[in-house]
């Protein structure tokens, strides 16, 4: 199962996210849930990097399927909008394929 945790500060500003796991919807290379989540998450990271001035740290581990992103401070409007877009896409995947393959949680830190 893929677990996505979106991190916000006490003011509701995004400060990052953690995405870990494999969906297990189908065999490796044919898992459209994993592919969809990976595409959304990686595109969000790339878009934040190229289209905004936000500074962030990122950590990945291909074996366990982990991508973690932490903004160096609360993110601004543009990065926040890109985070909202990622969340919207993840919610769509969860609605389509069910919570047996992906969880999406929000955590205040």
N, CA, C and O atoms as a Tinker XYZ file with bonds, in Angstrom:
   436  protein
     1  N      0.834000   -1.173000    0.000000    73     2
     2  CA     0.000000    0.000000    0.000000    64     1     3
     3  C      0.884000    1.243000    0.000000    63     2     4     5
     4  O      1.959000    1.257000    0.599000    81     3
     5  N      0.417000    2.275000   -0.676000    73     3     6
     6  CA     1.125000    3.558000   -0.689000    64     5     7
     7  C      0.530000    4.431000    0.405000    63     6     8     9
     8  O     -0.689000    4.571000    0.509000    81     7
     9  N      1.397000    5.011000    1.215000    73     7    10
    10  CA     0.980000    5.926000    2.277000    64     9    11
    11  C      1.528000    7.310000    1.960000    63    10    12    13
    12  O      2.739000    7.497000    1.850000    81    11
    13  N      0.628000    8.275000    1.814000    73    11    14
    14  CA     1.037000    9.658000    1.574000    64    13    15
    15  C      0.590000   10.471000    2.780000    63    14    16    17
    16  O     -0.579000   10.452000    3.165000    81    15
    17  N      1.544000   11.187000    3.366000    73    15    18
    18  CA     1.245000   12.078000    4.480000    64    17    19
    19  C      1.666000   13.480000    4.072000    63    18    20    21
    20  O      2.833000   13.739000    3.780000    81    19
    21  N      0.689000   14.379000    4.058000    73    19    22
    22  CA     0.943000   15.776000    3.729000    64    21    23
    23  C      1.139000   16.517000    5.046000    63    22    24    25
    24  O      0.332000   16.402000    5.969000    81    23
    25  N      2.226000   17.277000    5.113000    73    23    26
    26  CA     2.596000   17.957000    6.346000    64    25    27
    27  C      2.285000   19.447000    6.257000    63    26    28    29
    28  O      2.635000   20.115000    5.283000    81    27
    29  N      1.616000   19.955000    7.302000    73    27    30
    30  CA     1.287000   21.375000    7.389000    64    29    31
    31  C      1.744000   21.904000    8.736000    63    30    32    33
    32  O      1.878000   21.151000    9.701000    81    31
    33  N      1.983000   23.209000    8.791000    73    31    34
    34  CA     2.293000   23.809000   10.084000    64    33    35
    35  C      0.998000   24.221000   10.778000    63    34    36    37
    36  O     -0.090000   23.989000   10.251000    81    35
    37  N      1.108000   24.826000   11.947000    73    35    38
    38  CA    -0.086000   25.192000   12.723000    64    37    39
    39  C     -0.917000   26.276000   12.048000    63    38    40    41
    40  O     -2.078000   26.474000   12.405000    81    39
    41  N     -0.341000   26.978000   11.081000    73    39    42
    42  CA    -1.074000   27.999000   10.330000    64    41    43
    43  C     -1.694000   27.444000    9.049000    63    42    44    45
    44  O     -2.261000   28.197000    8.258000    81    43
    45  N     -1.587000   26.132000    8.842000    73    43    46
    46  CA    -2.170000   25.497000    7.669000    64    45    47
    47  C     -1.335000   25.594000    6.408000    63    46    48    49
    48  O     -1.816000   25.246000    5.329000    81    47
    49  N     -0.094000   26.059000    6.512000    73    47    50
    50  CA     0.796000   26.155000    5.353000    64    49    51
    51  C      1.512000   24.823000    5.143000    63    50    52    53
    52  O      1.928000   24.171000    6.100000    81    51
    53  N      1.646000   24.438000    3.897000    73    51    54
    54  CA     2.351000   23.200000    3.580000    64    53    55
    55  C      3.824000   23.323000    3.937000    63    54    56    57
    56  O      4.466000   24.336000    3.659000    81    55
    57  N      4.345000   22.273000    4.558000    73    55    58
    58  CA     5.775000   22.234000    4.847000    64    57    59
    59  C      6.434000   21.002000    4.223000    63    58    60    61
    60  O      7.650000   20.836000    4.318000    81    59
    61  N      5.639000   20.139000    3.586000    73    59    62
    62  CA     6.215000   19.002000    2.895000    64    61    63
    63  C      5.270000   17.825000    2.805000    63    62    64    65
    64  O      4.078000   17.937000    3.090000    81    63
    65  N      5.827000   16.687000    2.400000    73    63    66
    66  CA     5.049000   15.451000    2.335000    64    65    67
    67  C      5.980000   14.255000    2.376000    63    66    68    69
    68  O      7.170000   14.358000    2.080000    81    67
    69  N      5.411000   13.119000    2.748000    73    67    70
    70  CA     6.070000   11.820000    2.700000    64    69    71
    71  C      5.204000   10.901000    1.856000    63    70    72    73
    72  O      3.986000   10.859000    2.026000    81    71
    73  N      5.822000   10.177000    0.962000    73    71    74
    74  CA     5.130000    9.179000    0.159000    64    73    75
    75  C      5.974000    7.922000    0.220000    63    74    76    77
    76  O      7.155000    7.951000   -0.126000    81    75
    77  N      5.382000    6.814000    0.659000    73    75    78
    78  CA     6.151000    5.582000    0.796000    64    77    79
    79  C      5.283000    4.371000    0.475000    63    78    80    81
    80  O      4.091000    4.341000    0.780000    81    79
    81  N      5.900000    3.388000   -0.138000    73    79    82
    82  CA     5.236000    2.113000   -0.372000    64    81    83
    83  C      4.951000    1.838000   -1.835000    63    82    84    85
    84  O      5.241000    2.640000   -2.723000    81    83
    85  N      4.377000    0.681000   -2.041000    73    83    86
    86  CA     3.972000    0.239000   -3.368000    64    85    87
    87  C      2.506000   -0.179000   -3.274000    63    86    88    89
    88  O      2.091000   -0.790000   -2.289000    81    87
    89  N      1.735000    0.147000   -4.287000    73    87    90
    90  CA     0.289000   -0.074000   -4.234000    64    89    91
    91  C     -0.082000   -1.554000   -4.150000    63    90    92    93
    92  O     -0.980000   -1.921000   -3.393000    81    91
    93  N      0.585000   -2.390000   -4.903000    73    91    94
    94  CA     0.215000   -3.801000   -4.930000    64    93    95
    95  C     -1.047000   -4.066000   -5.736000    63    94    96    97
    96  O     -1.694000   -5.098000   -5.561000    81    95
    97  N     -1.398000   -3.136000   -6.617000    73    95    98
    98  CA    -2.581000   -3.296000   -7.463000    64    97    99
    99  C     -2.358000   -4.357000   -8.528000    63    98   100   101
   100  O     -3.269000   -5.106000   -8.881000    81    99
   101  N     -1.124000   -4.409000   -9.037000    73    99   102
   102  CA    -0.761000   -5.373000  -10.082000    64   101   103
   103  C      0.734000   -5.663000   -9.969000    63   102   104   105
   104  O      1.431000   -5.071000   -9.145000    81   103
   105  N      1.215000   -6.576000  -10.801000    73   103   106
   106  CA     2.641000   -6.897000  -10.802000    64   105   107
   107  C      3.470000   -5.664000  -11.144000    63   106   108   109
   108  O      2.993000   -4.739000  -11.800000    81   107
   109  N      4.720000   -5.669000  -10.685000    73   107   110
   110  CA     5.640000   -4.574000  -10.998000    64   109   111
   111  C      5.695000   -4.364000  -12.501000    63   110   112   113
   112  O      5.760000   -5.322000  -13.271000    81   111
   113  N      5.670000   -3.115000  -12.906000    73   111   114
   114  CA     5.677000   -2.778000  -14.324000    64   113   115
   115  C      4.295000   -2.690000  -14.935000    63   114   116   117
   116  O      4.133000   -2.178000  -16.043000    81   115
   117  N      3.286000   -3.192000  -14.212000    73   115   118
   118  CA     1.909000   -3.149000  -14.709000    64   117   119
   119  C      0.963000   -2.498000  -13.706000    63   118   120   121
   120  O     -0.252000   -2.486000  -13.903000    81   119
   121  N      1.528000   -1.962000  -12.638000    73   119   122
   122  CA     0.722000   -1.397000  -11.552000    64   121   123
   123  C      0.371000    0.051000  -11.869000    63   122   124   125
   124  O      1.181000    0.952000  -11.652000    81   123
   125  N     -0.844000    0.274000  -12.384000    73   123   126
   126  CA    -1.242000    1.616000  -12.794000    64   125   127
   127  C     -1.473000    2.542000  -11.606000    63   126   128   129
   128  O     -1.366000    3.759000  -11.755000    81   127
   129  N     -1.782000    2.007000  -10.443000    73   127   130
   130  CA    -1.936000    2.849000   -9.257000    64   129   131
   131  C     -0.572000    3.403000   -8.853000    63   130   132   133
   132  O     -0.439000    4.600000   -8.603000    81   131
   133  N      0.429000    2.548000   -8.790000    73   131   134
   134  CA     1.799000    2.999000   -8.478000    64   133   135
   135  C      2.271000    4.007000   -9.521000    63   134   136   137
   136  O      2.846000    5.039000   -9.174000    81   135
   137  N      2.034000    3.717000  -10.771000    73   135   138
   138  CA     2.471000    4.610000  -11.845000    64   137   139
   139  C      1.792000    5.971000  -11.731000    63   138   140   141
   140  O      2.437000    7.004000  -11.911000    81   139
   141  N      0.511000    5.977000  -11.439000    73   139   142
   142  CA    -0.217000    7.238000  -11.308000    64   141   143
   143  C      0.279000    8.067000  -10.139000    63   142   144   145
   144  O      0.502000    9.270000  -10.272000    81   143
   145  N      0.451000    7.424000   -8.995000    73   143   146
   146  CA     0.935000    8.134000   -7.810000    64   145   147
   147  C      2.353000    8.640000   -8.054000    63   146   148   149
   148  O      2.661000    9.792000   -7.751000    81   147
   149  N      3.204000    7.800000   -8.593000    73   147   150
   150  CA     4.586000    8.203000   -8.869000    64   149   151
   151  C      4.631000    9.398000   -9.816000    63   150   152   153
   152  O      5.393000   10.340000   -9.596000    81   151
   153  N      3.824000    9.359000  -10.856000    73   151   154
   154  CA     3.794000   10.469000  -11.814000    64   153   155
   155  C      3.364000   11.766000  -11.149000    63   154   156   157
   156  O      3.975000   12.812000  -11.369000    81   155
   157  N      2.321000   11.704000  -10.342000    73   155   158
   158  CA     1.857000   12.918000   -9.658000    64   157   159
   159  C      2.914000   13.468000   -8.711000    63   158   160   161
   160  O      3.189000   14.668000   -8.713000    81   159
   161  N      3.498000   12.606000   -7.913000    73   159   162
   162  CA     4.462000   13.043000   -6.904000    64   161   163
   163  C      5.732000   13.581000   -7.562000    63   162   164   165
   164  O      6.211000   14.654000   -7.197000    81   163
   165  N      6.274000   12.850000   -8.520000    73   163   166
   166  CA     7.506000   13.288000   -9.171000    64   165   167
   167  C      7.273000   14.564000   -9.970000    63   166   168   169
   168  O      8.124000   15.453000   -9.968000    81   167
   169  N      6.144000   14.671000  -10.648000    73   167   170
   170  CA     5.840000   15.888000  -11.391000    64   169   171
   171  C      5.688000   17.079000  -10.449000    63   170   172   173
   172  O      6.091000   18.190000  -10.792000    81   171
   173  N      5.120000   16.866000   -9.287000    73   171   174
   174  CA     4.988000   17.948000   -8.312000    64   173   175
   175  C      6.359000   18.427000   -7.854000    63   174   176   177
   176  O      6.612000   19.631000   -7.810000    81   175
   177  N      7.235000   17.506000   -7.516000    73   175   178
   178  CA     8.594000   17.870000   -7.104000    64   177   179
   179  C      9.294000   18.633000   -8.224000    63   178   180   181
   180  O      9.892000   19.681000   -7.980000    81   179
   181  N      9.225000   18.118000   -9.442000    73   179   182
   182  CA     9.878000   18.777000  -10.573000    64   181   183
   183  C      9.280000   20.156000  -10.840000    63   182   184   185
   184  O     10.010000   21.104000  -11.130000    81   183
   185  N      7.971000   20.270000  -10.745000    73   183   186
   186  CA     7.310000   21.554000  -10.983000    64   185   187
   187  C      7.686000   22.582000   -9.927000    63   186   188   189
   188  O      7.932000   23.745000  -10.249000    81   187
   189  N      7.731000   22.160000   -8.673000    73   187   190
   190  CA     8.142000   23.081000   -7.607000    64   189   191
   191  C      9.573000   23.540000   -7.851000    63   190   192   193
   192  O      9.891000   24.715000   -7.664000    81   191
   193  N     10.430000   22.626000   -8.264000    73   191   194
   194  CA    11.835000   22.946000   -8.511000    64   193   195
   195  C     12.010000   23.934000   -9.664000    63   194   196   197
   196  O     12.803000   24.870000   -9.562000    81   195
   197  N     11.279000   23.733000  -10.753000    73   195   198
   198  CA    11.467000   24.531000  -11.962000    64   197   199
   199  C     10.612000   25.798000  -11.972000    63   198   200   201
   200  O     11.062000   26.845000  -12.437000    81   199
   201  N      9.389000   25.710000  -11.465000    73   199   202
   202  CA     8.436000   26.808000  -11.637000    64   201   203
   203  C      8.328000   27.748000  -10.443000    63   202   204   205
   204  O      7.661000   28.779000  -10.534000    81   203
   205  N      8.963000   27.417000   -9.337000    73   203   206
   206  CA     8.900000   28.289000   -8.162000    64   205   207
   207  C     10.320000   28.572000   -7.666000    63   206   208   209
   208  O     11.295000   27.995000   -8.149000    81   207
   209  N     10.405000   29.462000   -6.707000    73   207   210
   210  CA    11.694000   29.782000   -6.089000    64   209   211
   211  C     11.831000   29.115000   -4.728000    63   210   212   213
   212  O     12.730000   29.450000   -3.957000    81   211
   213  N     10.942000   28.170000   -4.432000    73   211   214
   214  CA    10.969000   27.490000   -3.135000    64   213   215
   215  C     12.241000   26.675000   -2.977000    63   214   216   217
   216  O     12.703000   26.029000   -3.917000    81   215
   217  N     12.788000   26.716000   -1.796000    73   215   218
   218  CA    13.916000   25.855000   -1.449000    64   217   219
   219  C     13.364000   24.679000   -0.656000    63   218   220   221
   220  O     12.485000   24.840000    0.191000    81   219
   221  N     13.893000   23.499000   -0.942000    73   219   222
   222  CA    13.428000   22.310000   -0.239000    64   221   223
   223  C     14.521000   21.262000   -0.218000    63   222   224   225
   224  O     15.476000   21.313000   -0.992000    81   223
   225  N     14.357000   20.313000    0.687000    73   223   226
   226  CA    15.216000   19.132000    0.754000    64   225   227
   227  C     14.363000   17.934000    0.366000    63   226   228   229
   228  O     13.174000   17.872000    0.681000    81   227
   229  N     14.981000   16.992000   -0.315000    73   227   230
   230  CA    14.254000   15.815000   -0.745000    64   229   231
   231  C     15.090000   14.575000   -0.465000    63   230   232   233
   232  O     16.317000   14.601000   -0.554000    81   231
   233  N     14.407000   13.500000   -0.128000    73   231   234
   234  CA    15.066000   12.221000    0.130000    64   233   235
   235  C     14.269000   11.144000   -0.599000    63   234   236   237
   236  O     13.038000   11.151000   -0.571000    81   235
   237  N     14.971000   10.219000   -1.252000    73   235   238
   238  CA    14.290000    9.141000   -1.969000    64   237   239
   239  C     14.945000    7.800000   -1.661000    63   238   240   241
   240  O     16.119000    7.725000   -1.298000    81   239
   241  N     14.156000    6.756000   -1.814000    73   239   242
   242  CA    14.642000    5.387000   -1.695000    64   241   243
   243  C     13.789000    4.538000   -2.635000    63   242   244   245
   244  O     12.632000    4.242000   -2.334000    81   243
   245  N     14.362000    4.151000   -3.771000    73   243   246
   246  CA    13.610000    3.404000   -4.785000    64   245   247
   247  C     13.168000    2.036000   -4.296000    63   246   248   249
   248  O     12.116000    1.549000   -4.710000    81   247
   249  N     13.944000    1.405000   -3.426000    73   247   250
   250  CA    13.613000    0.049000   -2.991000    64   249   251
   251  C     12.308000    0.029000   -2.208000    63   250   252   253
   252  O     11.439000   -0.803000   -2.468000    81   251
   253  N     12.168000    0.943000   -1.249000    73   251   254
   254  CA    10.934000    0.952000   -0.454000    64   253   255
   255  C      9.898000    1.899000   -1.048000    63   254   256   257
   256  O      8.784000    1.997000   -0.534000    81   255
   257  N     10.252000    2.597000   -2.124000    73   255   258
   258  CA     9.300000    3.486000   -2.779000    64   257   259
   259  C      9.038000    4.756000   -1.998000    63   258   260   261
   260  O      7.887000    5.175000   -1.868000    81   259
   261  N     10.099000    5.386000   -1.468000    73   259   262
   262  CA     9.908000    6.575000   -0.636000    64   261   263
   263  C     10.380000    7.835000   -1.352000    63   262   264   265
   264  O     11.462000    7.874000   -1.939000    81   263
   265  N      9.537000    8.860000   -1.288000    73   263   266
   266  CA     9.906000   10.217000   -1.683000    64   265   267
   267  C      9.427000   11.124000   -0.563000    63   266   268   269
   268  O      8.241000   11.154000   -0.235000    81   267
   269  N     10.360000   11.860000    0.018000    73   267   270
   270  CA    10.031000   12.809000    1.077000    64   269   271
   271  C     10.525000   14.177000    0.665000    63   270   272   273
   272  O     11.661000   14.322000    0.212000    81   271
   273  N      9.682000   15.181000    0.818000    73   271   274
   274  CA    10.042000   16.548000    0.500000    64   273   275
   275  C      9.747000   17.414000    1.712000    63   274   276   277
   276  O      8.686000   17.294000    2.325000    81   275
   277  N     10.700000   18.300000    2.063000    73   275   278
   278  CA    10.509000   19.260000    3.151000    64   277   279
   279  C     10.915000   20.628000    2.635000    63   278   280   281
   280  O     12.047000   20.830000    2.196000    81   279
   281  N      9.982000   21.562000    2.694000    73   279   282
   282  CA    10.312000   22.937000    2.354000    64   281   283
   283  C     11.219000   23.510000    3.434000    63   282   284   285
   284  O     11.142000   23.112000    4.596000    81   283
   285  N     12.076000   24.444000    3.045000    73   283   286
   286  CA    12.988000   25.068000    4.007000    64   285   287
   287  C     12.257000   26.073000    4.897000    63   286   288   289
   288  O     12.837000   26.595000    5.849000    81   287
   289  N     11.029000   26.336000    4.601000    73   287   290
   290  CA    10.127000   27.185000    5.388000    64   289   291
   291  C      8.730000   26.937000    4.864000    63   290   292   293
   292  O      8.564000   26.180000    3.907000    81   291
   293  N      7.723000   27.548000    5.456000    73   291   294
   294  CA     6.374000   27.363000    4.905000    64   293   295
   295  C      6.363000   27.787000    3.440000    63   294   296   297
   296  O      6.924000   28.823000    3.087000    81   295
   297  N      5.733000   26.998000    2.601000    73   295   298
   298  CA     5.789000   27.290000    1.168000    64   297   299
   299  C      4.897000   28.467000    0.806000    63   298   300   301
   300  O      3.929000   28.785000    1.497000    81   299
   301  N      5.255000   29.096000   -0.297000    73   299   302
   302  CA     4.497000   30.228000   -0.802000    64   301   303
   303  C      3.304000   29.793000   -1.641000    63   302   304   305
   304  O      2.974000   28.610000   -1.726000    81   303
   305  N      2.670000   30.779000   -2.254000    73   303   306
   306  CA     1.439000   30.554000   -3.016000    64   305   307
   307  C      1.614000   29.541000   -4.144000    63   306   308   309
   308  O      0.833000   28.596000   -4.253000    81   307
   309  N      2.629000   29.731000   -4.982000    73   307   310
   310  CA     2.787000   28.872000   -6.155000    64   309   311
   311  C      3.057000   27.420000   -5.776000    63   310   312   313
   312  O      2.442000   26.510000   -6.331000    81   311
   313  N      3.966000   27.200000   -4.843000    73   311   314
   314  CA     4.245000   25.831000   -4.394000    64   313   315
   315  C      3.020000   25.246000   -3.702000    63   314   316   317
   316  O      2.740000   24.054000   -3.834000    81   315
   317  N      2.286000   26.083000   -2.964000    73   315   318
   318  CA     1.057000   25.620000   -2.317000    64   317   319
   319  C      0.028000   25.165000   -3.339000    63   318   320   321
   320  O     -0.654000   24.160000   -3.138000    81   319
   321  N     -0.081000   25.900000   -4.424000    73   319   322
   322  CA    -1.013000   25.514000   -5.495000    64   321   323
   323  C     -0.599000   24.199000   -6.138000    63   322   324   325
   324  O     -1.450000   23.367000   -6.455000    81   323
   325  N      0.697000   24.004000   -6.333000    73   323   326
   326  CA     1.179000   22.733000   -6.879000    64   325   327
   327  C      0.924000   21.586000   -5.905000    63   326   328   329
   328  O      0.605000   20.475000   -6.329000    81   327
   329  N      1.058000   21.840000   -4.615000    73   327   330
   330  CA     0.731000   20.815000   -3.612000    64   329   331
   331  C     -0.757000   20.477000   -3.670000    63   330   332   333
   332  O     -1.131000   19.306000   -3.607000    81   331
   333  N     -1.606000   21.497000   -3.790000    73   331   334
   334  CA    -3.054000   21.267000   -3.894000    64   333   335
   335  C     -3.382000   20.417000   -5.119000    63   334   336   337
   336  O     -4.248000   19.544000   -5.059000    81   335
   337  N     -2.698000   20.671000   -6.216000    73   335   338
   338  CA    -2.911000   19.900000   -7.438000    64   337   339
   339  C     -2.528000   18.437000   -7.228000    63   338   340   341
   340  O     -3.246000   17.533000   -7.655000    81   339
   341  N     -1.392000   18.212000   -6.568000    73   339   342
   342  CA    -0.970000   16.834000   -6.282000    64   341   343
   343  C     -2.014000   16.137000   -5.407000    63   342   344   345
   344  O     -2.386000   14.992000   -5.667000    81   343
   345  N     -2.476000   16.823000   -4.384000    73   343   346
   346  CA    -3.473000   16.250000   -3.472000    64   345   347
   347  C     -4.754000   15.914000   -4.221000    63   346   348   349
   348  O     -5.334000   14.850000   -4.008000    81   347
   349  N     -5.198000   16.804000   -5.090000    73   347   350
   350  CA    -6.407000   16.561000   -5.881000    64   349   351
   351  C     -6.252000   15.290000   -6.722000    63   350   352   353
   352  O     -7.166000   14.469000   -6.791000    81   351
   353  N     -5.097000   15.139000   -7.355000    73   351   354
   354  CA    -4.841000   13.937000   -8.152000    64   353   355
   355  C     -4.799000   12.678000   -7.308000    63   354   356   357
   356  O     -5.343000   11.647000   -7.704000    81   355
   357  N     -4.154000   12.752000   -6.140000    73   355   358
   358  CA    -4.093000   11.589000   -5.250000    64   357   359
   359  C     -5.471000   11.214000   -4.732000    63   358   360   361
   360  O     -5.793000   10.032000   -4.614000    81   359
   361  N     -6.287000   12.217000   -4.423000    73   359   362
   362  CA    -7.657000   11.936000   -3.978000    64   361   363
   363  C     -8.459000   11.254000   -5.088000    63   362   364   365
   364  O     -9.279000   10.377000   -4.816000    81   363
   365  N     -8.222000   11.652000   -6.320000    73   363   366
   366  CA    -8.895000   11.017000   -7.455000    64   365   367
   367  C     -8.493000    9.557000   -7.605000    63   366   368   369
   368  O     -9.344000    8.705000   -7.862000    81   367
   369  N     -7.226000    9.265000   -7.451000    73   367   370
   370  CA    -6.764000    7.873000   -7.524000    64   369   371
   371  C     -7.367000    7.062000   -6.389000    63   370   372   373
   372  O     -7.823000    5.939000   -6.600000    81   371
   373  N     -7.370000    7.621000   -5.196000    73   371   374
   374  CA    -7.943000    6.915000   -4.044000    64   373   375
   375  C     -9.431000    6.645000   -4.261000    63   374   376   377
   376  O     -9.918000    5.558000   -3.951000    81   375
   377  N    -10.143000    7.620000   -4.787000    73   375   378
   378  CA   -11.577000    7.444000   -5.051000    64   377   379
   379  C    -11.814000    6.369000   -6.109000    63   378   380   381
   380  O    -12.729000    5.556000   -5.983000    81   379
   381  N    -10.986000    6.372000   -7.144000    73   379   382
   382  CA   -11.152000    5.419000   -8.247000    64   381   383
   383  C    -10.782000    3.989000   -7.855000    63   382   384   385
   384  O    -11.481000    3.044000   -8.221000    81   383
   385  N     -9.683000    3.828000   -7.112000    73   383   386
   386  CA    -9.152000    2.488000   -6.851000    64   385   387
   387  C     -9.330000    2.018000   -5.414000    63   386   388   389
   388  O     -9.118000    0.841000   -5.122000    81   387
   389  N     -9.711000    2.904000   -4.523000    73   387   390
   390  CA   -10.016000    2.502000   -3.158000    64   389   391
   391  C     -8.860000    2.662000   -2.191000    63   390   392   393
   392  O     -7.698000    2.762000   -2.585000    81   391
   393  N     -9.211000    2.684000   -0.921000    73   391   394
   394  CA    -8.218000    2.908000    0.136000    64   393   395
   395  C     -7.411000    1.654000    0.448000    63   394   396   397
   396  O     -6.585000    1.675000    1.361000    81   395
   397  N     -7.623000    0.572000   -0.279000    73   395   398
   398  CA    -6.805000   -0.623000   -0.111000    64   397   399
   399  C     -5.453000   -0.505000   -0.800000    63   398   400   401
   400  O     -4.570000   -1.340000   -0.600000    81   399
   401  N     -5.293000    0.552000   -1.626000    73   399   402
   402  CA    -4.056000    0.730000   -2.370000    64   401   403
   403  C     -3.312000    2.011000   -2.010000    63   402   404   405
   404  O     -2.097000    2.099000   -2.186000    81   403
   405  N     -4.044000    3.005000   -1.506000    73   403   406
   406  CA    -3.431000    4.289000   -1.169000    64   405   407
   407  C     -4.156000    4.920000    0.006000    63   406   408   409
   408  O     -5.385000    4.926000    0.073000    81   407
   409  N     -3.363000    5.454000    0.937000    73   407   410
   410  CA    -3.929000    6.267000    2.015000    64   409   411
   411  C     -3.379000    7.678000    1.854000    63   410   412   413
   412  O     -2.245000    7.870000    1.414000    81   411
   413  N     -4.186000    8.649000    2.211000    73   411   414
   414  CA    -3.787000   10.053000    2.142000    64   413   415
   415  C     -4.179000   10.695000    3.453000    63   414   416   417
   416  O     -5.359000   10.822000    3.777000    81   415
   417  N     -3.161000   11.101000    4.203000    73   415   418
   418  CA    -3.375000   11.706000    5.517000    64   417   419
   419  C     -2.755000   13.081000    5.571000    63   418   420   421
   420  O     -1.853000   13.405000    4.799000    81   419
   421  N     -3.250000   13.885000    6.491000    73   419   422
   422  CA    -2.710000   15.226000    6.724000    64   421   423
   423  C     -2.272000   15.299000    8.169000    63   422   424   425
   424  O     -2.979000   14.851000    9.071000    81   423
   425  N     -1.087000   15.875000    8.380000    73   423   426
   426  CA    -0.527000   15.916000    9.721000    64   425   427
   427  C      0.003000   17.313000   10.004000    63   426   428   429
   428  O      0.711000   17.903000    9.189000    81   427
   429  N     -0.354000   17.832000   11.179000    73   427   430
   430  CA     0.189000   19.110000   11.612000    64   429   431
   431  C      1.471000   18.860000   12.386000    63   430   432   433
   432  O      1.484000   18.091000   13.347000    81   431
   433  N      2.547000   19.512000   11.966000    73   431   434
   434  CA     3.830000   19.355000   12.647000    64   433   435
   435  C      4.426000   20.704000   12.995000    63   434   436
   436  O      5.510000   20.769000   13.574000    81   435
